[in-house]
């Protein structure tokens, strides 16, 4: 018998090679997935951003006189673009959410001798506490009800807010622990949360949204993976 009869036709070799490539690619993807899941699935920041601690050490124990809620258009950060499109894609038939807004707070801090210091607390990927910002530039802003407890300070309310949120989640941003949720908890800590504030913020209960994800959950996983990679890089640099 001619040995050539035992040789497979050329097209079968092509099929075998393609199957091997698919198997090897699948194995590589699985290994990469497991690595990313282990390495980046649970990365927690444990501090404020930039000069926040310095500002708190200087003004954190001074009395809060007034609180304002600020509503702004979202910036064009990568996480914002991805999140906005994910929510719109998933909920386009159920919710008319338009463009998502960014919510932050600013405080009038009483330093005595009729001196007022303005401090802004802003939660994006991190919690950033800042000073020297232009209040007149805000187009959408409301003043909260009068503060009844004259002992409220930034350090006091932020410590109380941390207990409401959970110390691990407090410094970190995710879809459910966002700027609106953070603002909600700060106002709750000061007993200033009411329906008027919620309407102004156009508050979205994202926990209800994530329950509706279903088959789209992969998009949220990818988003959280990218978010954690950003946090991982931040922890290395800072």
C-alpha positions in Angstrom: 0.0 0.0 0.0 1.4 3.4 -1.0 2.3 5.5 2.0 0.8 8.5 0.3 -2.6 7.0 1.0 -2.1 7.6 4.7 -1.4 11.3 4.2 -4.4 13.5 5.0 -5.7 15.9 2.3 -4.3 19.4 2.5 -7.6 21.0 3.6 -7.7 18.8 6.8 -4.4 20.2 7.9 -5.8 23.7 7.5 -8.8 22.8 9.7 -6.6 21.2 12.4 -4.3 24.3 12.4 -7.4 26.6 12.8 -8.8 24.5 15.6 -5.4 24.6 17.4 -5.3 28.4 17.1 -8.8 28.7 18.5 -8.0 26.4 21.4 -4.7 28.2 22.2 -6.4 31.6 21.9 -9.2 30.5 24.2 -6.7 29.3 26.8 -4.7 32.5 26.6 -7.9 34.6 27.0 -9.0 32.4 30.0 -5.6 32.9 31.7 -5.7 36.6 31.1 -9.2 36.8 32.4 -8.2 34.9 35.6 -5.2 37.1 36.1 -7.2 40.3 35.6 -10.0 39.1 37.9 -7.5 38.2 40.7 -5.2 41.2 40.2 -7.8 44.0 39.6 -11.1 42.8 40.9 -10.8 44.2 44.4 -8.6 47.3 44.5 -9.4 49.8 47.2 -8.1 53.3 47.6 -7.6 54.3 51.2 -7.1 58.1 51.2 -8.3 61.4 49.7 -7.0 62.9 46.5 -4.3 65.5 46.2 -4.2 68.2 48.9 -7.5 67.0 50.6 -5.8 65.9 53.8 -3.9 69.2 54.1 -7.2 71.1 53.7 -9.0 69.0 56.2 -6.2 69.4 58.8 -6.4 73.2 58.4 -10.2 73.7 58.2 -11.7 70.3 59.1 -12.6 71.3 62.7 -14.1 74.7 61.9 -17.9 75.1 62.0 -19.9 74.6 58.8 -22.2 77.6 58.3 -23.9 76.8 54.9 -24.1 73.9 52.5 -24.8 74.1 48.7 -25.5 71.4 46.2 -23.9 71.9 42.7 -25.1 70.3 39.6 -22.8 70.3 36.5 -22.6 68.6 33.2 -20.3 65.5 33.3 -16.8 66.0 32.0 -15.4 63.9 29.2 -13.3 61.5 31.3 -13.0 58.0 30.0 -15.0 56.4 32.8 -17.8 58.9 32.3 -18.1 58.3 28.6 -18.2 54.5 29.1 -20.7 54.7 32.0 -23.0 57.1 30.2 -23.1 54.9 27.1 -23.6 51.7 29.1 -26.6 53.0 31.0 -28.1 54.6 27.9 -27.7 51.4 25.9 -29.1 49.1 28.6 -32.0 51.4 29.6 -32.9 53.1 26.4 -36.3 51.4 26.3 -37.1 51.9 30.0 -35.7 55.2 31.1 -35.3 58.6 29.5 -32.3 59.7 31.5 -30.9 62.2 29.0 -27.3 63.3 30.0 -26.1 62.3 33.4 -25.2 65.1 35.7 -22.3 65.4 38.2 -23.2 66.4 41.7 -20.9 67.9 44.3 -21.1 70.0 47.5 -19.5 73.2 48.6 -19.5 74.5 52.2 -19.2 77.9 53.8 -16.7 77.3 56.7 -16.9 79.8 59.6 -13.3 80.7 60.6 -14.4 83.4 63.0 -14.1 87.2 62.8 -16.6 87.2 59.9 -14.2 85.2 57.7 -15.8 82.5 55.5 -13.8 79.9 53.8 -15.3 78.1 50.8 -14.5 74.3 50.5 -15.7 72.0 47.8 -16.1 68.2 48.1 -16.2 66.3 44.9 -16.4 62.6 44.2 -15.3 61.4 40.8 -13.0 58.4 40.7 -11.6 59.7 44.0 -12.8 62.1 46.8 -11.3 65.5 46.1 -11.5 68.3 48.7 -10.5 71.6 47.2 -10.4 75.4 47.8 -10.0 78.5 45.7 -12.7 77.7 43.1 -15.0 80.0 41.3 -18.5 79.8 42.9 -20.0 82.3 40.5 -19.3 79.9 37.6 -21.9 77.4 38.8 -25.1 77.7 36.8 -27.1 75.2 38.8 -26.8 75.4 42.5 -29.2 75.4 45.5 -28.6 76.2 49.1 -29.6 73.5 51.6 -31.9 74.2 54.6 -30.4 76.0 57.6 -28.1 73.9 59.6 -29.6 73.3 63.0 -26.6 71.6 64.7 -23.9 74.3 65.1 -21.3 71.8 66.0 -21.1 70.3 62.5 -17.6 70.3 61.0 -16.1 68.7 57.9 -14.2 66.1 59.9 -17.3 65.2 61.9 -19.7 64.8 58.9 -17.1 63.0 56.7 -16.4 60.5 59.5 -20.2 60.0 59.9 -20.6 59.6 56.2 -17.8 57.0 56.1 -19.9 54.9 58.6 -23.0 55.2 56.4 -21.2 54.1 53.2 -18.7 51.6 54.7 -15.0 52.4 55.2 -13.8 50.3 52.2 -16.2 51.8 49.7 -16.0 55.3 51.1 -12.9 56.5 49.1 -13.8 54.5 46.0 -16.1 55.1 43.1 -18.2 52.5 41.3 -21.6 52.6 39.5 -23.6 52.4 42.7 -21.2 54.4 44.9 -21.1 57.5 42.7 -21.3 61.3 43.2 -25.1 61.3 43.8 -24.9 58.5 46.3 -22.0 60.1 48.1 -23.8 63.5 48.2 -26.9 61.7 49.5 -25.0 60.2 52.4 -23.2 63.4 53.3 -26.6 65.3 53.4 -28.1 62.4 55.4 -25.2 62.7 57.9 -26.2 66.4 58.4 -30.0 65.7 58.5 -30.4 67.9 55.4 -31.6 65.2 52.9 -35.1 65.9 51.6 -37.2 65.5 48.4 -36.3 69.0 47.2 -32.6 68.1 47.2 -33.3 64.7 45.5 -35.3 66.4 42.7 -32.6 69.0 42.1 -29.9 66.2 41.8 -32.3 64.2 39.5 -31.3 61.3 41.7 -31.0 58.0 40.0 -31.2 54.8 42.0 -28.5 52.9 40.3 -29.0 49.8 42.4 -32.3 49.3 40.6 -30.5 49.8 37.3 -27.9 47.2 38.0 -30.6 44.7 38.9 -31.9 45.1 35.3 -28.6 44.3 33.7 -29.2 40.7 32.9 -27.3 39.6 29.9 -25.6 43.0 29.7 -23.7 42.3 32.9 -20.5 41.8 30.9 -20.4 45.5 30.1 -20.4 46.4 33.8 -17.7 43.8 34.5 -15.5 45.3 31.7 -16.2 48.8 33.1 -15.3 47.9 36.6 -12.1 46.1 35.4 -11.0 49.3 33.6 -11.9 51.4 36.6 -9.8 49.1 38.9 -6.8 49.2 36.5 -6.9 53.1 36.7 -7.0 52.8 40.5 -4.1 50.4 40.5 -2.0 52.8 38.4 -3.0 55.6 40.7 -1.8 53.6 43.8 1.5 52.9 42.1 2.1 56.5 41.2 0.9 58.2 44.4 
